[in-house]
Amino acid sequence: MPQLRETTASRLTSELVGTGFLLLSVVGSGIMAERLSPNDVGLQLLENSIATAGALTCLILLFGSTSGAHFNPAVTLWARLAGDLDNRMAGLYVVVQVAGGILGVMAANVIFELDAVFWSTKDRISGAAFLSEIIATFGLVIVIIGVVRSGKTQFVAFAVAAYIGGAYFFTSSTSFANPAVTVGRMFSDTFAGIAPASAPLFIVAQFIGALGAIGVARVTHPSR
């Protein structure tokens, strides 16, 4: 089969489109869940998690060969520290991830007949949520590192999707675990939204969790 050329344009486009569709799946399925199951929050969360995990599997399989399918500045941080990206490319990855996430949320709002920018009022500030995001992001990043360094790259999509699907339920924050996702979710006052005032706390926690995972992985899964 022909080899894909990993040009700068292909990598950045992959990150933009992939993160956009990830946020479209998160927010869009949240809106649909609220409408289908208006009186059952547990069922709403289940519907949201299944849709997100399914879309995430497809997106990683689709873009893993072009950009690495990060869709997450916390994952890009690991790639930069591991030497897989230089500062310029890592910075560009983060820019397009955030932009793609915002566009994905705006698209979700519009296709469900809401205002494109629909600022969230959902307050998520708490000590428990802060700790939850540290743990959620730690788990996500160390799963990725562990699977990749174990030589099982072909299973990354399934491992990440399974982890995120489970973490929706075993973390009190419902496992955002992604700064780009956090920024994007500010733009929709729906099931998956987060108030802008709550976002900085989540983002700090996510980078703490990512750095913790990178440090632990140096002991458990050292690079060859």
Accessible surface in RSA format (square Angstrom, percent):
REM  Atomic radii and reference values for relative SASA: ProtOr
REM  Chains: A
REM  Algorithm: Lee & Richards
REM  Probe-radius: 1.40
REM  Slices: 20
REM RES _ NUM      All-atoms   Total-Side   Main-Chain    Non-polar    All polar
REM                ABS   REL    ABS   REL    ABS   REL    ABS   REL    ABS   REL
RES MET A   1   219.59 113.7 152.04 100.6  67.55 160.8 121.14 103.0  98.45 130.4
RES PRO A   2   125.19  91.2 100.17  91.3  25.02  90.9 112.13  92.6  13.06  81.2
RES GLN A   3   166.56  93.1 141.30 103.3  25.26  60.1  61.42 130.7 105.13  79.7
RES LEU A   4   111.34  62.0  91.04  65.1  20.30  51.0  92.01  64.6  19.33  52.0
RES ARG A   5   196.02  82.3 179.00  91.2  17.02  40.5  74.02 101.2 122.00  73.9
RES GLU A   6   108.28  62.2  81.38  61.6  26.90  64.0  17.03  32.9  91.26  74.5
RES THR A   7    51.16  36.4  44.26  44.9   6.90  16.4  44.78  60.1   6.39   9.7
RES THR A   8    57.64  41.0  51.28  52.0   6.37  15.2  26.65  35.8  31.00  46.9
RES ALA A   9    70.61  64.9  60.42  93.2  10.19  23.2  68.38  96.3   2.23   5.9
RES SER A  10    32.45  27.4  23.01  30.7   9.44  21.7  31.57  67.2   0.87   1.2
RES ARG A  11    54.19  22.8  54.19  27.6   0.00   0.0   0.52   0.7  53.67  32.5
RES LEU A  12    29.38  16.4  28.80  20.6   0.57   1.4  29.14  20.5   0.23   0.6
RES THR A  13    74.98  53.3  72.65  73.6   2.33   5.6  50.04  67.2  24.94  37.7
RES SER A  14     5.39   4.6   4.72   6.3   0.67   1.5   0.58   1.2   4.81   6.7
RES GLU A  15     0.00   0.0   0.00   0.0   0.00   0.0   0.00   0.0   0.00   0.0
RES LEU A  16    59.27  33.0  58.09  41.6   1.18   3.0  58.09  40.8   1.18   3.2
RES VAL A  17    55.09  36.3  49.72  45.0   5.37  12.9  55.05  47.8   0.04   0.1
RES GLY A  18     0.00   0.0   0.00   N/A   0.00   0.0   0.00   0.0   0.00   0.0
RES THR A  19     0.00   0.0   0.00   0.0   0.00   0.0   0.00   0.0   0.00   0.0
RES GLY A  20    10.07  12.4   0.00   N/A  10.07  12.4   9.82  27.0   0.25   0.6
RES PHE A  21   110.08  55.1 108.45  67.2   1.63   4.2 108.77  65.9   1.31   3.7
RES LEU A  22    11.61   6.5  11.61   8.3   0.00   0.0  11.61   8.2   0.00   0.0
RES LEU A  23     0.00   0.0   0.00   0.0   0.00   0.0   0.00   0.0   0.00   0.0
RES LEU A  24    42.05  23.4  40.49  29.0   1.56   3.9  40.49  28.4   1.56   4.2
RES SER A  25    18.23  15.4   9.06  12.1   9.17  21.1  18.23  38.8   0.00   0.0
RES VAL A  26     4.56   3.0   4.56   4.1   0.00   0.0   4.56   4.0   0.00   0.0
RES VAL A  27     0.46   0.3   0.09   0.1   0.36   0.9   0.09   0.1   0.36   1.0
RES GLY A  28     6.24   7.7   0.00   N/A   6.24   7.7   6.09  16.7   0.15   0.3
RES SER A  29    20.01  16.9  10.16  13.6   9.84  22.7  16.09  34.3   3.92   5.5
RES GLY A  30     0.00   0.0   0.00   N/A   0.00   0.0   0.00   0.0   0.00   0.0
RES ILE A  31     3.83   2.2   3.82   2.8   0.01   0.0   3.82   2.8   0.01   0.0
RES MET A  32    84.97  44.0  84.97  56.2   0.00   0.0  75.56  64.2   9.41  12.5
RES ALA A  33     1.19   1.1   0.09   0.1   1.10   2.5   0.92   1.3   0.27   0.7
RES GLU A  34    59.16  34.0  54.34  41.1   4.82  11.5  16.78  32.5  42.38  34.6
RES ARG A  35   126.93  53.3  99.31  50.6  27.62  65.8  53.08  72.5  73.85  44.8
RES LEU A  36   121.41  67.6  92.40  66.1  29.01  72.9  94.59  66.4  26.81  72.2
RES SER A  37    10.60   9.0   4.62   6.2   5.98  13.8   7.58  16.1   3.02   4.2
RES PRO A  38    88.69  64.6  64.53  58.8  24.15  87.8  66.13  54.6  22.55 140.2
RES ASN A  39   146.97 101.3 108.69 105.0  38.28  92.2  39.85  95.9 107.12 103.5
RES ASP A  40    69.64  48.8  66.43  66.1   3.21   7.6  20.14  47.4  49.50  49.4
RES VAL A  41   106.34  70.0 101.73  92.1   4.61  11.1 101.73  88.4   4.61  12.5
RES GLY A  42    44.03  54.3   0.00   N/A  44.03  54.3  36.16  99.2   7.87  17.6
RES LEU A  43    74.53  41.5  69.63  49.8   4.90  12.3  72.53  50.9   2.01   5.4
RES GLN A  44    11.23   6.3  11.23   8.2   0.00   0.0   0.00   0.0  11.23   8.5
RES LEU A  45    27.58  15.4  27.58  19.7   0.00   0.0  27.58  19.4   0.00   0.0
RES LEU A  46    78.96  44.0  78.96  56.5   0.00   0.0  78.96  55.5   0.00   0.0
RES GLU A  47    49.47  28.4  42.22  31.9   7.24  17.2  32.84  63.5  16.63  13.6
RES ASN A  48     1.45   1.0   1.45   1.4   0.00   0.0   0.00   0.0   1.45   1.4
RES SER A  49     4.06   3.4   3.80   5.1   0.26   0.6   0.55   1.2   3.51   4.9
RES ILE A  50   111.86  63.7 105.62  78.7   6.24  15.0 109.35  78.7   2.51   6.8
RES ALA A  51    39.50  36.3  26.02  40.2  13.49  30.7  35.91  50.6   3.60   9.5
RES THR A  52     3.34   2.4   3.34   3.4   0.00   0.0   3.34   4.5   0.00   0.0
RES ALA A  53    18.86  17.3  18.44  28.5   0.42   0.9  18.77  26.4   0.08   0.2
RES GLY A  54    37.53  46.3   0.00   N/A  37.53  46.3  35.70  98.0   1.82   4.1
RES ALA A  55    29.31  26.9  18.66  28.8  10.64  24.2  26.74  37.6   2.57   6.8
RES LEU A  56    11.74   6.5  11.74   8.4   0.00   0.0  11.74   8.2   0.00   0.0
RES THR A  57    24.71  17.6  24.71  25.0   0.00   0.0  17.06  22.9   7.65  11.6
RES CYS A  58    82.34  62.3  76.88  85.7   5.46  12.8  26.77  67.8  55.58  59.9
RES LEU A  59    14.99   8.3  14.95  10.7   0.04   0.1  14.99  10.5   0.00   0.0
RES ILE A  60    17.56  10.0  15.90  11.8   1.66   4.0  15.90  11.4   1.66   4.5
RES LEU A  61   102.39  57.0  76.22  54.5  26.16  65.8  79.71  56.0  22.68  61.0
RES LEU A  62   108.67  60.5  92.77  66.4  15.89  40.0  99.45  69.8   9.22  24.8
RES PHE A  63    27.52  13.8  27.52  17.0   0.00   0.0  27.52  16.7   0.00   0.0
RES GLY A  64    31.75  39.2   0.00   N/A  31.75  39.2  16.43  45.1  15.33  34.3
RES SER A  65    60.34  51.0  43.81  58.5  16.53  38.1  48.98 104.3  11.36  15.9
RES THR A  66    21.56  15.3  19.75  20.0   1.80   4.3  20.43  27.4   1.13   1.7
RES SER A  67     7.35   6.2   0.00   0.0   7.35  16.9   3.10   6.6   4.25   6.0
RES GLY A  68    44.25  54.6   0.00   N/A  44.25  54.6  22.52  61.8  21.73  48.7
RES ALA A  69     9.87   9.1   0.00   0.0   9.87  22.4   0.00   0.0   9.87  26.1
RES HIS A  70    25.88  14.1  17.43  12.1   8.45  21.6   3.23   3.3  22.66  26.4
RES PHE A  71     2.60   1.3   2.60   1.6   0.00   0.0   2.60   1.6   0.00   0.0
RES ASN A  72     4.54   3.1   4.54   4.4   0.00   0.0   2.42   5.8   2.12   2.1
RES PRO A  73     4.95   3.6   3.10   2.8   1.85   6.7   3.10   2.6   1.85  11.5
RES ALA A  74     0.00   0.0   0.00   0.0   0.00   0.0   0.00   0.0   0.00   0.0
RES VAL A  75     9.81   6.5   9.66   8.7   0.15   0.4   9.81   8.5   0.00   0.0
RES THR A  76     1.85   1.3   1.85   1.9   0.00   0.0   1.85   2.5   0.00   0.0
RES LEU A  77    45.00  25.1  40.44  28.9   4.56  11.5  44.74  31.4   0.26   0.7
RES TRP A  78    24.31   9.8  24.31  11.8   0.00   0.0  23.31  12.4   1.00   1.6
RES ALA A  79     4.01   3.7   4.01   6.2   0.00   0.0   4.01   5.7   0.00   0.0
RES ARG A  80    77.53  32.6  77.33  39.4   0.20   0.5  17.37  23.7  60.16  36.5
RES LEU A  81    87.56  48.8  58.88  42.1  28.68  72.1  61.71  43.3  25.85  69.6
RES ALA A  82    44.35  40.8   6.12   9.4  38.22  87.0  17.85  25.1  26.50  70.2
RES GLY A  83    56.62  69.8   0.00   N/A  56.62  69.8  25.28  69.4  31.33  70.2
RES ASP A  84    96.16  67.4  69.91  69.6  26.25  62.1  25.15  59.2  71.01  70.8
RES LEU A  85    12.14   6.8   5.29   3.8   6.84  17.2  10.88   7.6   1.26   3.4
RES ASP A  86    88.70  62.1  80.25  79.9   8.45  20.0  39.52  93.0  49.19  49.1
RES ASN A  87   108.26  74.7  96.71  93.5  11.55  27.8  33.68  81.1  74.58  72.1
RES ARG A  88   160.86  67.5 145.89  74.4  14.97  35.6  74.14 101.3  86.72  52.6
RES MET A  89    15.65   8.1  15.65  10.4   0.00   0.0  15.65  13.3   0.00   0.0
RES ALA A  90    11.07  10.2  11.07  17.1   0.00   0.0  11.07  15.6   0.00   0.0
RES GLY A  91    34.64  42.7   0.00   N/A  34.64  42.7  33.22  91.2   1.42   3.2
RES LEU A  92    54.58  30.4  53.90  38.6   0.69   1.7  53.90  37.9   0.69   1.8
RES TYR A  93     0.38   0.2   0.38   0.2   0.00   0.0   0.00   0.0   0.38   0.5
RES VAL A  94    52.13  34.3  52.13  47.2   0.00   0.0  52.13  45.3   0.00   0.0
RES VAL A  95    94.53  62.2  89.35  80.9   5.18  12.5  93.04  80.8   1.49   4.0
RES VAL A  96    24.20  15.9  24.14  21.9   0.06   0.1  24.20  21.0   0.00   0.0
RES GLN A  97     0.00   0.0   0.00   0.0   0.00   0.0   0.00   0.0   0.00   0.0
RES VAL A  98    40.23  26.5  40.12  36.3   0.11   0.3  40.12  34.9   0.11   0.3
RES ALA A  99    39.82  36.6  34.10  52.6   5.72  13.0  39.35  55.4   0.47   1.2
RES GLY A 100     0.86   1.1   0.00   N/A   0.86   1.1   0.86   2.3   0.00   0.0
RES GLY A 101     0.00   0.0   0.00   N/A   0.00   0.0   0.00   0.0   0.00   0.0
RES ILE A 102    38.74  22.0  38.74  28.9   0.00   0.0  38.74  27.9   0.00   0.0
RES LEU A 103   101.67  56.6  97.61  69.8   4.06  10.2  97.90  68.8   3.77  10.2
RES GLY A 104     4.51   5.6   0.00   N/A   4.51   5.6   4.38  12.0   0.13   0.3
RES VAL A 105     0.00   0.0   0.00   0.0   0.00   0.0   0.00   0.0   0.00   0.0
RES MET A 106    53.32  27.6  53.18  35.2   0.14   0.3  46.22  39.3   7.11   9.4
RES ALA A 107    41.76  38.4  33.66  51.9   8.10  18.4  41.12  57.9   0.64   1.7
RES ALA A 108     0.00   0.0   0.00   0.0   0.00   0.0   0.00   0.0   0.00   0.0
RES ASN A 109     0.00   0.0   0.00   0.0   0.00   0.0   0.00   0.0   0.00   0.0
RES VAL A 110    82.97  54.6  74.60  67.5   8.37  20.2  75.08  65.2   7.90  21.4
RES ILE A 111   113.90  64.8  81.97  61.1  31.93  77.0  89.41  64.4  24.49  66.5
RES PHE A 112    27.53  13.8  25.62  15.9   1.91   5.0  27.37  16.6   0.16   0.5
RES GLU A 113   161.77  92.9 128.21  97.0  33.56  79.9  52.36 101.3 109.41  89.3
RES LEU A 114    50.46  28.1  35.86  25.7  14.60  36.7  41.56  29.2   8.90  24.0
RES ASP A 115   102.07  71.5  93.26  92.8   8.81  20.8  18.90  44.5  83.17  82.9
RES ALA A 116    35.55  32.7  28.97  44.7   6.58  15.0  28.97  40.8   6.58  17.4
RES VAL A 117    64.12  42.2  46.52  42.1  17.60  42.4  46.52  40.4  17.60  47.7
RES PHE A 118    67.40  33.7  65.71  40.7   1.69   4.4  67.40  40.9   0.00   0.0
RES TRP A 119   129.01  51.8 118.89  57.5  10.12  23.8  98.46  52.5  30.55  49.6
RES SER A 120     4.02   3.4   0.01   0.0   4.01   9.2   0.00   0.0   4.02   5.6
RES THR A 121   106.71  75.9  83.35  84.5  23.36  55.7  67.77  91.0  38.94  58.9
RES LYS A 122    72.42  35.3  65.37  40.1   7.05  16.8  55.20  49.7  17.22  18.3
RES ASP A 123   105.27  73.7  78.39  78.0  26.88  63.6  32.93  77.5  72.34  72.1
RES ARG A 124    43.37  18.2  33.12  16.9  10.26  24.4  18.32  25.0  25.05  15.2
RES ILE A 125    93.31  53.1  72.47  54.0  20.83  50.2  72.47  52.2  20.83  56.5
RES SER A 126    51.76  43.7  40.50  54.0  11.26  25.9  44.00  93.7   7.76  10.9
RES GLY A 127    61.20  75.5   0.00   N/A  61.20  75.5  41.43 113.7  19.77  44.3
RES ALA A 128    65.86  60.6  50.35  77.7  15.51  35.3  57.91  81.6   7.95  21.1
RES ALA A 129     9.31   8.6   8.81  13.6   0.50   1.1   8.96  12.6   0.35   0.9
RES PHE A 130    55.13  27.6  55.13  34.1   0.00   0.0  55.13  33.4   0.00   0.0
RES LEU A 131   102.10  56.9 101.99  73.0   0.11   0.3 102.10  71.7   0.00   0.0
RES SER A 132     8.33   7.0   3.78   5.0   4.55  10.5   8.16  17.4   0.16   0.2
RES GLU A 133     0.00   0.0   0.00   0.0   0.00   0.0   0.00   0.0   0.00   0.0
RES ILE A 134    36.07  20.5  36.07  26.9   0.00   0.0  36.07  26.0   0.00   0.0
RES ILE A 135    89.93  51.2  87.86  65.5   2.07   5.0  89.30  64.3   0.63   1.7
RES ALA A 136     0.00   0.0   0.00   0.0   0.00   0.0   0.00   0.0   0.00   0.0
RES THR A 137     0.00   0.0   0.00   0.0   0.00   0.0   0.00   0.0   0.00   0.0
RES PHE A 138    62.99  31.5  62.99  39.0   0.00   0.0  62.99  38.2   0.00   0.0
RES GLY A 139    11.54  14.2   0.00   N/A  11.54  14.2  11.54  31.7   0.00   0.0
RES LEU A 140     8.01   4.5   8.01   5.7   0.00   0.0   8.01   5.6   0.00   0.0
RES VAL A 141     1.06   0.7   1.06   1.0   0.00   0.0   1.06   0.9   0.00   0.0
RES ILE A 142    35.90  20.4  33.18  24.7   2.72   6.6  33.18  23.9   2.72   7.4
RES VAL A 143    39.12  25.7  33.35  30.2   5.77  13.9  39.04  33.9   0.08   0.2
RES ILE A 144    16.75   9.5  16.43  12.2   0.32   0.8  16.75  12.1   0.00   0.0
RES ILE A 145     0.54   0.3   0.54   0.4   0.00   0.0   0.54   0.4   0.00   0.0
RES GLY A 146     8.05   9.9   0.00   N/A   8.05   9.9   7.94  21.8   0.11   0.3
RES VAL A 147    27.93  18.4  25.61  23.2   2.32   5.6  27.61  24.0   0.32   0.9
RES VAL A 148    51.33  33.8  43.47  39.4   7.86  18.9  43.47  37.8   7.86  21.3
RES ARG A 149    56.19  23.6  36.29  18.5  19.91  47.4  20.72  28.3  35.48  21.5
RES SER A 150    50.20  42.4  24.44  32.6  25.76  59.3  17.40  37.0  32.80  46.0
RES GLY A 151    58.03  71.6   0.00   N/A  58.03  71.6  32.39  88.9  25.64  57.4
RES LYS A 152   108.15  52.8 108.15  66.4   0.00   0.0  52.76  47.5  55.39  59.0
RES THR A 153    85.93  61.1  79.22  80.3   6.71  16.0  63.70  85.6  22.23  33.6
RES GLN A 154   113.53  63.5  93.76  68.5  19.76  47.1  60.22 128.2  53.31  40.4
RES PHE A 155   104.35  52.2 104.26  64.6   0.08   0.2 104.26  63.2   0.08   0.2
RES VAL A 156    19.42  12.8  19.15  17.3   0.27   0.7  19.42  16.9   0.00   0.0
RES ALA A 157     2.25   2.1   1.25   1.9   0.99   2.3   1.25   1.8   0.99   2.6
RES PHE A 158   105.77  52.9 100.32  62.1   5.46  14.2 102.43  62.1   3.34   9.6
RES ALA A 159    28.85  26.5  16.12  24.9  12.73  29.0  25.53  36.0   3.32   8.8
RES VAL A 160     8.20   5.4   8.20   7.4   0.00   0.0   8.20   7.1   0.00   0.0
RES ALA A 161     5.78   5.3   5.71   8.8   0.07   0.2   5.72   8.1   0.06   0.2
RES ALA A 162    72.37  66.5  49.92  77.0  22.45  51.1  62.11  87.5  10.26  27.2
RES TYR A 163    34.36  16.0  25.76  14.7   8.60  22.4  32.19  24.2   2.17   2.7
RES ILE A 164    13.87   7.9  13.87  10.3   0.00   0.0  13.87  10.0   0.00   0.0
RES GLY A 165    15.49  19.1   0.00   N/A  15.49  19.1  11.68  32.0   3.82   8.5
RES GLY A 166    32.62  40.2   0.00   N/A  32.62  40.2  29.20  80.1   3.42   7.7
RES ALA A 167     0.00   0.0   0.00   0.0   0.00   0.0   0.00   0.0   0.00   0.0
RES TYR A 168     6.52   3.0   5.38   3.1   1.14   3.0   3.74   2.8   2.79   3.4
RES PHE A 169   103.78  51.9  73.76  45.7  30.01  78.1  75.48  45.8  28.30  81.0
RES PHE A 170   123.35  61.7  89.16  55.2  34.19  89.0  98.43  59.7  24.92  71.3
RES THR A 171    12.29   8.7   2.63   2.7   9.67  23.0   7.48  10.0   4.81   7.3
RES SER A 172    88.03  74.4  44.10  58.8  43.93 101.2  53.23 113.4  34.80  48.7
RES SER A 173     3.57   3.0   0.00   0.0   3.57   8.2   3.57   7.6   0.00   0.0
RES THR A 174    27.77  19.7  27.21  27.6   0.56   1.3  25.20  33.8   2.57   3.9
RES SER A 175     4.02   3.4   0.00   0.0   4.02   9.3   0.00   0.0   4.02   5.6
RES PHE A 176     7.53   3.8   0.00   0.0   7.53  19.6   0.47   0.3   7.06  20.2
RES ALA A 177     0.04   0.0   0.04   0.1   0.00   0.0   0.04   0.1   0.00   0.0
RES ASN A 178     7.36   5.1   7.36   7.1   0.00   0.0   2.73   6.6   4.63   4.5
RES PRO A 179     7.09   5.2   6.94   6.3   0.15   0.5   7.09   5.9   0.00   0.0
RES ALA A 180     0.00   0.0   0.00   0.0   0.00   0.0   0.00   0.0   0.00   0.0
RES VAL A 181     7.26   4.8   7.26   6.6   0.00   0.0   7.26   6.3   0.00   0.0
RES THR A 182     0.00   0.0   0.00   0.0   0.00   0.0   0.00   0.0   0.00   0.0
RES VAL A 183    28.57  18.8  28.57  25.9   0.00   0.0  28.57  24.8   0.00   0.0
RES GLY A 184     0.00   0.0   0.00   N/A   0.00   0.0   0.00   0.0   0.00   0.0
RES ARG A 185     7.91   3.3   7.91   4.0   0.00   0.0   0.00   0.0   7.91   4.8
RES MET A 186    29.01  15.0  29.01  19.2   0.00   0.0  25.69  21.8   3.32   4.4
RES PHE A 187    25.55  12.8  25.55  15.8   0.00   0.0  25.55  15.5   0.00   0.0
RES SER A 188     0.00   0.0   0.00   0.0   0.00   0.0   0.00   0.0   0.00   0.0
RES ASP A 189    47.46  33.2  32.42  32.3  15.04  35.6   0.54   1.3  46.91  46.8
RES THR A 190    13.50   9.6   7.05   7.1   6.45  15.4  12.69  17.0   0.81   1.2
RES PHE A 191    25.01  12.5  22.29  13.8   2.72   7.1  22.29  13.5   2.72   7.8
RES ALA A 192     1.02   0.9   0.00   0.0   1.02   2.3   0.83   1.2   0.20   0.5
RES GLY A 193     0.00   0.0   0.00   N/A   0.00   0.0   0.00   0.0   0.00   0.0
RES ILE A 194     0.00   0.0   0.00   0.0   0.00   0.0   0.00   0.0   0.00   0.0
RES ALA A 195    13.00  12.0  13.00  20.1   0.00   0.0  13.00  18.3   0.00   0.0
RES PRO A 196    56.08  40.9  49.45  45.1   6.63  24.1  49.91  41.2   6.17  38.4
RES ALA A 197    78.21  71.9  55.09  85.0  23.13  52.6  66.20  93.2  12.01  31.8
RES SER A 198     0.29   0.2   0.29   0.4   0.00   0.0   0.00   0.0   0.29   0.4
RES ALA A 199     3.17   2.9   3.17   4.9   0.00   0.0   3.17   4.5   0.00   0.0
RES PRO A 200    79.47  57.9  75.51  68.8   3.96  14.4  79.38  65.5   0.08   0.5
RES LEU A 201    52.22  29.1  46.09  33.0   6.13  15.4  50.59  35.5   1.64   4.4
RES PHE A 202     0.39   0.2   0.39   0.2   0.00   0.0   0.39   0.2   0.00   0.0
RES ILE A 203    42.08  23.9  42.08  31.3   0.00   0.0  42.08  30.3   0.00   0.0
RES VAL A 204    81.86  53.9  78.32  70.9   3.54   8.5  81.50  70.8   0.36   1.0
RES ALA A 205     0.00   0.0   0.00   0.0   0.00   0.0   0.00   0.0   0.00   0.0
RES GLN A 206     0.00   0.0   0.00   0.0   0.00   0.0   0.00   0.0   0.00   0.0
RES PHE A 207    66.91  33.5  66.91  41.4   0.00   0.0  66.91  40.6   0.00   0.0
RES ILE A 208    79.35  45.2  75.11  56.0   4.24  10.2  76.47  55.1   2.88   7.8
RES GLY A 209     0.82   1.0   0.00   N/A   0.82   1.0   0.82   2.2   0.00   0.0
RES ALA A 210     0.00   0.0   0.00   0.0   0.00   0.0   0.00   0.0   0.00   0.0
RES LEU A 211    93.35  52.0  85.07  60.9   8.28  20.8  85.28  59.9   8.07  21.7
RES GLY A 212    30.92  38.1   0.00   N/A  30.92  38.1  29.38  80.6   1.54   3.5
RES ALA A 213     0.00   0.0   0.00   0.0   0.00   0.0   0.00   0.0   0.00   0.0
RES ILE A 214    10.69   6.1   9.67   7.2   1.02   2.5   9.68   7.0   1.01   2.8
RES GLY A 215    34.73  42.8   0.00   N/A  34.73  42.8  28.66  78.7   6.07  13.6
RES VAL A 216    62.51  41.1  58.95  53.4   3.56   8.6  62.05  53.9   0.46   1.2
RES ALA A 217     0.39   0.4   0.39   0.6   0.00   0.0   0.39   0.5   0.00   0.0
RES ARG A 218   148.36  62.3 134.73  68.7  13.63  32.4  46.33  63.3 102.02  61.8
RES VAL A 219   124.10  81.7 101.68  92.1  22.42  54.0 106.36  92.4  17.74  48.1
RES THR A 220    75.71  53.8  46.25  46.9  29.46  70.2  53.23  71.5  22.48  34.0
RES HIS A 221    61.29  33.5  56.39  39.2   4.90  12.5  42.05  43.3  19.24  22.4
RES PRO A 222    82.49  60.1  71.89  65.5  10.60  38.5  73.07  60.3   9.41  58.5
RES SER A 223    80.57  68.1  56.60  75.5  23.98  55.2  23.14  49.3  57.43  80.5
RES ARG A 224   258.83 108.7 182.40  93.0  76.43 182.0 111.45 152.3 147.38  89.3
END  Absolute sums over single chains surface
CHAIN  1 A    10132.7       8115.0       2017.8       7167.4       2965.3
END  Absolute sums over all chains
TOTAL         10132.7       8115.0       2017.8       7167.4       2965.3
